[in-house]
Amino acid sequence: MAGIPFNVIENPFVLDLFKDLNPGYSPPSRTTLSDRLITEEYTRVSLAIDHDLEQSDNLTLALDGWTTPKIESIYNYIVTTDTRMEYLIGLYDYLSNSHTSEFLTEEISSIIEKLGSEKFAAIVTDNASNCRVARQNIHQTYPHIWNIRCAAHAINLIASDLVKLEPIKKFINEYGKINRYFSTSHASNALLKQGFTNMKIKGGELQTWVKTRWGSLFMTTDTLLRARPVFDWILREHAYSITNNEVAVLMEDESFFSICRSVRSIWKPIKECINLLEANEATLSDCFVHLIKLANAIHRLPSTNAFKSFSVNIFNYRFEEFLHPLYILAYYFHPYYRGYINVMICKVSNNIINKVFCLINKQNLGHTRKESEELIAQLRRFELKLAPFDLLYISGLESPNVWWKLIKIQPRHLPELACRIFSINPTQTNCERNFSTLNWILGDKRTNLTLKKLEAIAKIRSYYMNNIQKELSYMSKDLTESELRESTNIASVNSIISLEENDDTVNFDGDNNLNQISPSENFSNTELAISNIVDLTAVDDSHDTNGEMGSDITPIQEQPLDPADLDYDPNNVLNGFIERERNTERNLTDSRKT
């Protein structure tokens, strides 16, 4: 499908290929393939997607815009399920429309209503002003649909801000001189390769920094540090080969390599976070954890570092974009990181989580006062690792969503809330990937492909990629030639048609309801805003979670819903709960004194 016209199906060489593969198969004509067969398969796939979405909850809606080679203004809408299946809902040409926030709000609302508003947990876009306001409008209309700004876009902004710092710009420029010299000098480059080989240094090649690929700066600094022993060997044994004096000075300049180490330490968490977000498994907690790693890298820079104070200012400025309470709550709910919450987070028990609870406001999800009190009680048990929240979590082998689904407790207020949060896809990179796919499908010559047909091809491909094992039943099987031919015949067009007959889409969030957690206003140039939440001196990447606690718990019996109990103030519920805790602590203290 990539840039290949439909009439290739009638090419004599292609016909000979099909005849060699399966002599009994007669390929369809160009018009049959491009019209009837694609339409029929598009219909089958659309029905299958609708069926999958009917069985799913906690959906995330992402959208973004793109300009085609024909200068069409295309918006694509992609839904991610709680199992991280991504489905293209549709492509829409808004060329003749003004892309105002009001217009986007109406378009988004129509898609949400079509699929069922109760199924959605969040909407994610970049921070363009029209998209930002549209997200806010959607949250106001549907309070249970959380307003999330694309995390990948925000991380990229941190990286783009950092590379503008004068010390880093100077480092990149000086590294470029070294890289260009070894790229153009055959003799010096041969010595460099020989040194990498002799010293058995892996990744022995200087990497080029790419301005639009923010993670590439980590590879640049990493390979430069690996190359330093080789540089020392060249300058010691073959100094005559370096004909550029400026490059020779840089190759042994300790301050140059000191800046390199600092840049590498900062860019490592940036690269990891960007790579993670470009996949489809990232969660809100992953974003927050990598922010902690980035803050820790900046925190550990020596006070004499030339760009530490500027890095702190940049981090503090951009960190406010991540102060959506769901990021902190996702971190708190993560079964791995909650193991050292008490060490790292200073104010979780009676400050942040309490604020987050009010901001989440369970009333929006139809919960009563009693159910809110039950939720707080379950939060306490989770923090103390009391049963049933004492299950072992094996990092890398299971997801937080699976862990929470295994929690056996009634009522399931906390597990349902946690699953809802971990179901959210915090990035719109799926939209960017789809645009790359669309550009790949169109190529340079298929510019006359209609939007409807382009959508059909993209939707079919998207569905196949999500369900490849189910759709290609012979995948990963050791089949003989005759068995493969039989499988191919079973998957032929006529069988697809019969199956179809049988089978019945730099700015701050202004979210007044959710963005009420803010850092201290008067931070110095050396104090990171995240230190108001996380104790950076206690961060330990080698920490593991062990020593679970356990006890029996009696399931709470379901009670009939009292509509009058919905009229309450969550702050009063929370304050009353905290006050009772404090009274209990005071009574225990008094009893010990007596």
C-alpha positions as CSV (number, residue, x, y, z in Angstrom):
1,M,0.0,0.0,0.0
2,A,3.0,2.3,0.5
3,G,3.1,4.6,-2.6
4,I,2.2,1.8,-4.9
5,P,-0.7,2.4,-7.3
6,F,-3.6,0.0,-7.5
7,N,-3.0,-0.7,-11.1
8,V,0.2,-2.7,-10.1
9,I,-2.2,-5.6,-9.6
10,E,-2.5,-5.8,-13.4
11,N,1.3,-5.6,-14.0
12,P,2.4,-8.8,-16.0
13,F,5.3,-9.4,-13.6
14,V,3.0,-9.2,-10.6
15,L,0.5,-11.6,-12.2
16,D,3.4,-14.0,-12.9
17,L,4.4,-13.7,-9.2
18,F,0.8,-14.6,-8.0
19,K,0.7,-17.5,-10.5
20,D,4.0,-18.9,-9.0
21,L,2.8,-18.5,-5.5
22,N,-0.6,-20.0,-6.1
23,P,-1.5,-21.2,-9.6
24,G,-5.2,-21.5,-8.6
25,Y,-5.6,-17.9,-7.5
26,S,-6.9,-15.2,-9.9
27,P,-6.1,-11.7,-8.7
28,P,-8.8,-9.1,-8.9
29,S,-8.8,-6.2,-11.3
30,R,-7.6,-2.8,-10.3
31,T,-11.1,-1.4,-10.1
32,T,-12.3,-4.4,-8.1
33,L,-9.4,-4.0,-5.7
34,S,-9.6,-0.3,-5.2
35,D,-13.4,-0.1,-5.0
36,R,-15.4,-3.1,-3.9
37,L,-12.8,-5.1,-2.0
38,I,-11.3,-2.2,0.0
39,T,-14.8,-1.0,0.8
40,E,-15.9,-4.5,2.0
41,E,-12.8,-4.9,4.1
42,Y,-13.1,-1.4,5.5
43,T,-16.7,-2.2,6.5
44,R,-15.6,-5.5,8.2
45,V,-12.8,-3.8,10.1
46,S,-15.1,-0.9,11.1
47,L,-17.6,-3.4,12.6
48,A,-14.8,-5.2,14.4
49,I,-13.5,-2.0,15.9
50,D,-16.9,-0.9,17.0
51,H,-17.3,-4.3,18.7
52,D,-14.0,-4.0,20.5
53,L,-14.8,-0.5,21.7
54,E,-18.2,-1.7,23.0
55,Q,-16.4,-4.1,25.2
56,S,-13.9,-1.5,26.4
57,D,-13.9,1.1,29.1
58,N,-11.6,3.9,30.2
59,L,-10.8,5.1,26.7
60,T,-8.4,7.8,25.9
61,L,-9.1,10.1,22.9
62,A,-6.2,11.8,21.1
63,L,-6.3,14.1,18.2
64,D,-3.9,16.2,16.1
65,G,-3.8,18.0,12.8
66,W,-1.6,17.5,9.6
67,T,-1.2,19.1,6.2
68,T,-1.2,16.6,3.3
69,P,0.9,17.0,0.1
70,K,-2.3,18.3,-1.5
71,I,-2.4,21.0,1.2
72,E,-5.5,19.5,2.9
73,S,-6.0,20.2,6.6
74,I,-6.5,16.7,8.1
75,Y,-7.3,15.9,11.7
76,N,-7.1,12.3,12.9
77,Y,-8.9,11.0,16.0
78,I,-7.4,7.9,17.7
79,V,-8.8,6.0,20.6
80,T,-6.6,4.0,23.0
81,T,-8.3,1.3,25.1
82,D,-7.3,0.2,28.6
83,T,-5.4,-2.7,27.0
84,R,-3.5,-0.2,24.8
85,M,-5.1,-1.2,21.6
86,E,-5.1,1.9,19.3
87,Y,-7.9,2.4,16.8
88,L,-8.2,5.1,14.2
89,I,-11.7,6.5,14.5
90,G,-11.6,8.7,11.4
91,L,-9.8,11.3,9.3
92,Y,-11.5,14.7,8.8
93,D,-10.7,17.4,6.3
94,Y,-11.1,20.8,8.1
95,L,-9.7,22.9,5.2
96,S,-12.8,24.9,4.8
97,N,-13.4,25.3,8.5
98,S,-11.8,27.8,11.0
99,H,-9.9,25.7,13.6
100,T,-11.3,27.5,16.5
101,S,-11.7,26.0,20.0
102,E,-15.5,26.1,19.6
103,F,-15.3,24.2,16.3
104,L,-13.0,21.5,17.7
105,T,-15.1,21.2,20.8
106,E,-18.2,20.4,18.7
107,E,-16.2,17.9,16.6
108,I,-14.8,16.1,19.6
109,S,-18.1,16.1,21.4
110,S,-19.8,14.4,18.4
111,I,-17.2,11.6,18.4
112,I,-17.5,11.2,22.2
113,E,-21.3,11.0,22.0
114,K,-21.1,8.5,19.1
115,L,-18.9,6.1,21.1
116,G,-20.5,6.8,24.4
117,S,-19.3,9.5,26.8
118,E,-19.3,7.2,29.8
119,K,-16.6,5.0,28.2
120,F,-14.0,7.8,28.1
121,A,-11.5,8.6,30.9
122,A,-9.3,11.3,29.3
123,I,-8.7,13.5,26.2
124,V,-5.1,14.2,25.2
125,T,-3.8,16.9,22.7
126,D,-0.8,19.1,22.3
127,N,-0.8,22.6,23.9
128,A,-1.9,24.6,20.8
129,S,-4.3,27.3,22.1
130,N,-7.3,25.9,20.3
131,C,-6.7,22.4,21.4
132,R,-6.0,23.5,25.0
133,V,-9.3,25.4,25.2
134,A,-11.2,22.5,23.5
135,R,-9.8,20.1,26.1
136,Q,-11.0,22.4,28.9
137,N,-14.5,22.7,27.3
138,I,-14.8,18.9,27.0
139,H,-13.8,18.5,30.7
140,Q,-16.4,21.1,31.7
141,T,-19.1,19.3,29.6
142,Y,-18.0,15.8,30.7
143,P,-16.4,16.2,34.2
144,H,-15.4,12.6,34.3
145,I,-13.2,13.0,31.2
146,W,-9.9,14.3,32.4
147,N,-8.0,17.0,30.6
148,I,-4.4,15.8,29.8
149,R,-1.8,17.7,28.0
150,C,0.5,15.6,25.8
151,A,3.5,14.6,28.0
152,A,5.8,13.9,25.0
153,H,5.3,17.5,23.8
154,A,6.1,18.9,27.2
155,I,9.3,16.8,27.6
156,N,10.4,17.9,24.1
157,L,9.9,21.5,25.2
158,I,12.2,20.9,28.2
159,A,14.9,19.5,25.9
160,S,14.5,22.4,23.4
161,D,14.8,24.9,26.2
162,L,18.0,23.3,27.5
163,V,19.8,23.2,24.2
164,K,19.3,27.0,23.9
165,L,21.5,27.5,27.0
166,E,24.8,29.2,26.0
167,P,27.1,26.6,27.7
168,I,25.3,23.7,26.0
169,K,25.2,25.5,22.6
170,K,28.9,26.1,22.9
171,F,29.5,22.4,23.7
172,I,27.4,21.3,20.7
173,N,29.4,23.6,18.5
174,E,32.7,22.4,19.8
175,Y,31.6,18.7,19.5
176,G,30.6,19.5,15.9
177,K,34.1,20.6,15.1
178,I,35.5,17.2,16.4
179,N,32.9,15.2,14.6
180,R,33.4,17.0,11.3
181,Y,37.1,16.7,11.5
182,F,37.1,12.9,12.0
183,S,34.4,12.6,9.3
184,T,36.5,14.4,6.7
185,S,40.0,13.2,7.7
186,H,40.4,9.6,6.5
187,A,43.7,9.0,8.3
188,S,42.4,10.3,11.7
189,N,39.2,8.4,11.3
190,A,41.1,5.2,10.6
191,L,43.0,5.7,13.8
192,L,39.8,6.4,15.7
193,K,38.3,3.1,14.5
194,Q,41.5,1.2,15.3
195,G,41.5,2.6,18.8
196,F,37.8,1.6,19.4
197,T,38.6,-1.9,18.1
198,N,41.8,-2.4,20.1
199,M,40.2,-1.2,23.3
200,K,37.1,-3.2,22.6
201,I,34.8,-0.2,23.1
202,K,31.2,-0.9,22.1
203,G,29.4,1.7,20.1
204,G,32.7,2.9,18.7
205,E,31.6,5.6,16.4
206,L,31.0,9.3,17.0
207,Q,27.3,10.2,16.7
208,T,25.9,13.2,14.9
209,W,23.6,15.5,16.9
210,V,20.2,16.0,15.2
211,K,18.5,19.2,16.1
212,T,14.9,17.8,15.8
213,R,15.7,14.6,17.6
214,W,16.1,15.6,21.3
215,G,17.3,12.1,22.4
216,S,20.2,12.2,20.0
217,L,22.2,14.5,22.3
218,F,22.5,11.7,24.8
219,M,24.0,9.4,22.1
220,T,26.3,12.2,21.1
221,T,27.6,12.8,24.6
222,D,27.7,9.0,25.4
223,T,29.9,8.2,22.4
224,L,32.1,11.2,23.1
225,L,32.8,9.9,26.6
226,R,33.5,6.4,25.3
227,A,35.9,7.9,22.8
228,R,38.0,9.7,25.3
229,P,40.5,6.9,26.0
230,V,41.0,6.6,22.3
231,F,41.6,10.3,22.0
232,D,44.2,10.0,24.7
233,W,45.9,7.2,22.8
234,I,45.9,9.1,19.6
235,L,47.4,12.2,21.2
236,R,50.0,10.1,22.9
237,E,51.0,7.8,20.1
238,H,49.9,9.6,16.9
239,A,49.8,13.3,17.8
240,Y,51.1,14.2,14.3
241,S,47.9,12.8,12.7
242,I,45.7,15.5,14.3
243,T,46.3,18.4,11.9
244,N,43.6,20.7,13.4
245,N,45.1,22.4,16.5
246,E,41.6,23.5,17.8
247,V,40.4,19.9,17.6
248,A,43.6,18.7,19.3
249,V,43.1,21.1,22.2
250,L,39.4,20.0,22.6
251,M,40.4,16.3,22.7
252,E,42.3,16.8,26.0
253,D,40.3,19.7,27.4
254,E,39.0,18.6,30.9
255,S,36.4,21.4,31.1
256,F,35.0,20.3,27.7
257,F,34.5,16.7,28.9
258,S,33.1,17.9,32.3
259,I,30.3,19.8,30.4
260,C,29.9,16.6,28.3
261,R,29.3,14.5,31.5
262,S,26.8,17.0,32.8
263,V,24.9,17.1,29.6
264,R,24.8,13.3,29.4
265,S,23.5,13.0,33.0
266,I,20.6,15.4,32.2
267,W,19.8,13.9,28.8
268,K,19.7,10.3,29.9
269,P,16.3,10.6,31.6
270,I,15.1,12.8,28.8
271,K,16.0,10.2,26.2
272,E,14.5,7.4,28.3
273,C,11.2,9.3,28.7
274,I,10.9,10.2,25.1
275,N,11.6,6.6,24.0
276,L,9.0,5.4,26.5
277,L,6.4,7.9,25.4
278,E,6.9,7.0,21.8
279,A,5.8,3.5,22.6
280,N,2.1,2.8,23.5
281,E,2.7,1.4,27.0
282,A,3.5,4.7,28.9
283,T,1.4,5.7,31.9
284,L,1.1,8.9,33.8
285,S,3.3,7.5,36.6
286,D,6.1,6.8,34.0
287,C,6.1,10.5,33.1
288,F,6.4,11.6,36.7
289,V,9.1,9.0,37.5
290,H,11.2,10.3,34.6
291,L,10.7,13.9,35.8
292,I,12.1,12.8,39.2
293,K,15.1,11.3,37.4
294,L,15.6,14.5,35.4
295,A,15.3,16.6,38.5
296,N,17.7,14.4,40.4
297,A,20.2,14.7,37.5
298,I,20.0,18.5,37.7
299,H,20.1,18.4,41.5
300,R,23.4,16.5,41.5
301,L,25.1,18.9,39.2
302,P,27.9,20.7,41.2
303,S,27.0,24.2,42.2
304,T,29.9,25.5,40.1
305,N,28.4,24.1,36.9
306,A,27.9,26.8,34.3
307,F,24.3,25.9,33.5
308,K,22.9,24.5,36.7
309,S,20.9,27.6,37.7
310,F,19.5,28.0,34.2
311,S,18.5,24.3,34.1
312,V,16.8,24.7,37.5
313,N,14.8,27.6,36.1
314,I,13.8,25.8,33.0
315,F,12.8,22.7,34.9
316,N,10.7,24.8,37.4
317,Y,9.0,26.6,34.5
318,R,8.1,23.4,32.6
319,F,7.3,21.4,35.7
320,E,4.1,23.4,36.3
321,E,2.8,21.8,33.1
322,F,3.0,18.4,34.9
323,L,1.3,19.5,38.1
324,H,-1.9,17.9,37.0
325,P,-2.7,15.9,40.2
326,L,-3.3,12.8,38.2
327,Y,0.5,12.5,37.6
328,I,1.2,12.5,41.3
329,L,-1.7,10.2,42.0
330,A,-0.6,7.8,39.3
331,Y,2.9,7.8,40.9
332,Y,1.4,7.1,44.3
333,F,-0.8,4.3,43.0
334,H,2.0,2.6,41.2
335,P,2.5,-0.7,43.1
336,Y,6.3,-0.5,42.7
337,Y,7.0,3.1,43.7
338,R,4.6,3.2,46.6
339,G,7.1,1.0,48.3
340,Y,9.2,4.0,49.2
341,I,6.6,6.8,49.1
342,N,7.1,7.5,52.8
343,V,10.8,8.1,52.1
344,M,10.5,10.2,49.0
345,I,7.3,12.1,49.3
346,C,7.1,14.4,52.3
347,K,3.5,15.4,52.4
348,V,1.6,12.5,50.8
349,S,-0.6,11.3,53.7
350,N,-2.2,14.5,54.8
351,N,-1.5,17.0,52.0
352,I,-1.0,15.9,48.4
353,I,-3.2,12.9,48.4
354,N,-5.9,14.7,50.3
355,K,-5.8,17.6,47.8
356,V,-5.8,15.1,44.9
357,F,-8.8,13.3,46.4
358,C,-10.8,16.5,46.5
359,L,-9.6,17.5,43.0
360,I,-10.6,14.1,41.5
361,N,-14.0,14.7,43.2
362,K,-15.7,11.4,43.1
363,Q,-19.1,13.1,42.9
364,N,-18.3,13.4,39.1
365,L,-18.3,9.6,39.0
366,G,-21.6,9.4,40.8
367,H,-20.3,8.3,44.3
368,T,-22.0,9.0,47.5
369,R,-20.5,10.4,50.8
370,K,-20.3,6.9,52.2
371,E,-18.5,5.6,49.2
372,S,-16.0,8.5,49.4
373,E,-15.3,7.6,53.1
374,E,-14.7,4.0,51.9
375,L,-12.3,5.2,49.3
376,I,-10.3,7.1,51.9
377,A,-10.1,4.0,54.1
378,Q,-8.9,1.9,51.2
379,L,-6.2,4.6,50.5
380,R,-4.9,4.1,54.0
381,R,-4.8,0.3,53.7
382,F,-2.9,0.7,50.3
383,E,-0.3,3.0,51.9
384,L,0.3,0.6,54.7
385,K,0.4,-2.5,52.4
386,L,-2.4,-4.2,54.3
387,A,-4.3,-6.9,52.6
388,P,-5.6,-7.1,49.9
389,F,-3.0,-4.5,48.8
390,D,-0.1,-6.7,49.8
391,L,0.3,-8.5,46.5
392,L,3.9,-8.8,45.2
393,Y,4.6,-6.6,42.2
394,I,7.3,-7.7,39.7
395,S,8.6,-4.8,37.8
396,G,9.0,-5.5,34.1
397,L,6.8,-8.6,34.1
398,E,3.4,-7.1,34.8
399,S,1.7,-3.8,34.4
400,P,0.2,-1.7,37.2
401,N,-3.2,-2.1,35.5
402,V,-3.0,-5.9,35.8
403,W,-1.9,-5.7,39.5
404,W,-4.8,-3.5,40.4
405,K,-7.3,-5.8,38.5
406,L,-6.1,-8.6,40.7
407,I,-7.0,-6.8,43.9
408,K,-9.9,-8.6,45.5
409,I,-11.9,-6.1,47.6
410,Q,-15.5,-5.0,47.8
411,P,-16.5,-2.3,47.1
412,R,-13.9,-1.7,44.4
413,H,-13.6,2.1,44.7
414,L,-9.8,2.3,44.8
415,P,-9.0,-0.4,42.3
416,E,-11.5,1.1,39.8
417,L,-10.0,4.5,40.3
418,A,-6.4,3.2,39.9
419,C,-7.3,1.2,36.8
420,R,-9.0,4.3,35.3
421,I,-5.8,6.3,35.9
422,F,-3.4,3.7,34.5
423,S,-5.6,3.2,31.4
424,I,-4.8,6.7,30.3
425,N,-2.4,7.1,27.4
426,P,-0.6,10.4,28.3
427,T,0.6,11.2,24.8
428,Q,-0.7,11.8,21.3
429,T,2.3,10.3,19.6
430,N,-0.1,7.7,18.1
431,C,-1.5,10.6,16.0
432,E,2.1,11.5,14.9
433,R,2.8,7.9,14.0
434,N,-0.5,7.7,12.0
435,F,0.5,10.9,10.1
436,S,3.8,9.2,9.2
437,T,1.8,6.2,8.0
438,L,-0.4,8.4,5.9
439,N,2.6,10.0,4.3
440,W,4.1,6.6,3.7
441,I,0.8,5.4,2.1
442,L,0.6,8.4,-0.2
443,G,4.2,8.6,-1.2
444,D,5.2,11.1,-3.8
445,K,2.7,10.0,-6.6
446,R,-0.5,8.9,-5.0
447,T,-1.7,12.5,-4.3
448,N,-5.1,11.8,-6.0
449,L,-6.1,9.3,-3.4
450,T,-9.4,10.5,-1.9
451,L,-9.6,11.1,1.9
452,K,-12.2,8.4,2.3
453,K,-10.0,5.8,0.6
454,L,-6.9,7.0,2.5
455,E,-8.9,6.6,5.7
456,A,-10.0,3.1,4.7
457,I,-6.4,2.0,4.0
458,A,-5.1,3.5,7.2
459,K,-7.9,2.0,9.3
460,I,-7.4,-1.4,7.8
461,R,-3.7,-1.3,8.4
462,S,-4.2,0.0,12.0
463,Y,-6.6,-2.8,12.8
464,Y,-4.3,-5.4,11.3
465,M,-1.3,-4.1,13.3
466,N,-3.3,-4.3,16.5
467,N,-4.7,-7.8,15.8
468,I,-1.9,-9.3,13.7
469,Q,-1.9,-12.7,15.5
470,K,-5.7,-13.0,15.2
471,E,-5.9,-11.8,11.6
472,L,-2.9,-13.8,10.4
473,S,-3.7,-17.2,11.9
474,Y,-0.6,-18.8,10.3
475,M,1.9,-16.3,11.8
476,S,4.8,-17.7,13.8
477,K,3.8,-21.3,12.8
478,D,6.1,-23.8,11.1
479,L,4.0,-24.6,8.0
480,T,4.8,-26.7,5.0
481,E,4.4,-25.2,1.5
482,S,1.0,-27.0,1.0
483,E,-0.2,-25.8,4.5
484,L,0.8,-22.3,3.8
485,R,-1.0,-22.4,0.4
486,E,-4.1,-23.7,2.2
487,S,-3.9,-20.9,4.8
488,T,-3.5,-18.4,2.0
489,N,-6.6,-19.7,0.3
490,I,-8.6,-19.6,3.5
491,A,-7.6,-15.9,3.9
492,S,-8.7,-15.1,0.3
493,V,-11.2,-12.4,-0.6
494,N,-14.2,-14.7,-0.9
495,S,-13.7,-16.0,2.7
496,I,-13.3,-12.5,4.0
497,I,-16.6,-11.5,2.4
498,S,-18.4,-14.5,4.0
499,L,-16.9,-13.6,7.4
500,E,-18.2,-10.1,7.0
501,E,-21.7,-11.4,6.3
502,N,-21.5,-13.6,9.4
503,D,-20.2,-10.9,11.7
504,D,-23.0,-8.8,12.9
505,T,-11.8,8.0,15.6
506,V,4.4,27.5,25.5
507,N,1.3,27.3,27.5
508,F,-0.2,26.2,30.7
509,D,-3.4,24.2,31.2
510,G,-6.1,26.5,32.5
511,D,-8.1,23.7,34.2
512,N,-9.4,25.4,37.3
513,N,-10.8,22.2,38.7
514,L,-7.7,20.1,38.4
515,N,-4.6,22.3,38.4
516,Q,-4.8,23.5,41.9
517,I,-1.6,22.0,43.2
518,S,1.2,24.5,42.8
519,P,4.8,24.7,43.9
520,S,6.2,27.3,46.3
521,E,6.3,30.6,44.5
522,N,9.7,31.8,45.7
523,F,12.3,29.2,44.5
524,S,15.9,30.2,44.2
525,N,18.0,29.4,41.1
526,T,19.3,26.3,42.9
527,E,16.1,24.9,44.3
528,L,13.9,22.6,42.2
529,A,10.2,23.0,42.4
530,I,9.7,19.3,42.5
531,S,11.6,19.2,45.9
532,N,8.3,20.5,47.4
533,I,6.9,17.0,46.6
534,V,9.9,14.7,46.4
535,D,13.0,14.4,48.6
536,L,15.7,14.3,46.0
537,T,18.3,13.4,48.5
538,A,16.5,10.1,49.1
539,V,16.1,9.1,45.5
540,D,17.8,5.7,45.0
541,D,17.4,4.0,41.6
542,S,18.5,0.7,43.1
543,H,15.7,0.6,45.6
544,D,13.5,-2.5,45.5
545,T,10.2,-3.2,47.1
546,N,10.1,-6.0,49.6
547,G,8.6,-6.9,52.9
548,E,4.9,-6.8,52.2
549,M,2.5,-6.7,55.0
550,G,-0.8,-8.6,55.2
551,S,-3.9,-9.1,57.2
552,D,-7.4,-10.4,56.7
553,I,-10.1,-8.0,55.5
554,T,-13.8,-8.4,55.6
555,P,-15.5,-7.4,52.3
556,I,-17.9,-4.5,52.7
557,Q,-21.4,-5.4,51.8
558,E,-23.1,-3.4,49.0
559,Q,-25.8,-1.0,50.3
560,P,-28.7,0.5,48.3
561,L,-27.8,3.8,46.8
562,D,-29.3,6.8,48.6
563,P,-29.7,9.7,46.1
564,A,-29.8,12.2,48.9
565,D,-26.3,11.1,50.0
566,L,-24.9,12.6,46.8
567,D,-25.3,16.1,48.2
568,Y,-22.1,16.6,50.2
569,D,-18.8,18.5,50.3
570,P,-15.8,16.2,49.8
571,N,-13.6,18.6,51.8
572,N,-15.8,18.1,54.8
573,V,-15.6,14.3,54.4
574,L,-11.8,14.5,54.2
575,N,-11.3,17.0,57.0
576,G,-13.5,14.9,59.3
577,F,-11.5,11.8,58.5
578,I,-8.2,13.6,59.2
579,E,-9.6,15.1,62.4
580,R,-10.7,11.7,63.7
581,E,-7.2,10.4,63.0
582,R,-5.6,13.2,64.9
583,N,-7.9,12.7,67.9
584,T,-7.0,9.0,67.9
585,E,-3.3,9.9,67.9
586,R,-3.7,12.4,70.7
587,N,-5.6,9.9,72.8
588,L,-2.9,7.3,72.3
589,T,-0.2,9.9,73.3
590,D,-2.2,10.9,76.5
591,S,-2.7,7.3,77.5
592,R,1.1,6.6,77.2
593,K,1.9,9.6,79.4
594,T,-0.5,8.4,82.1
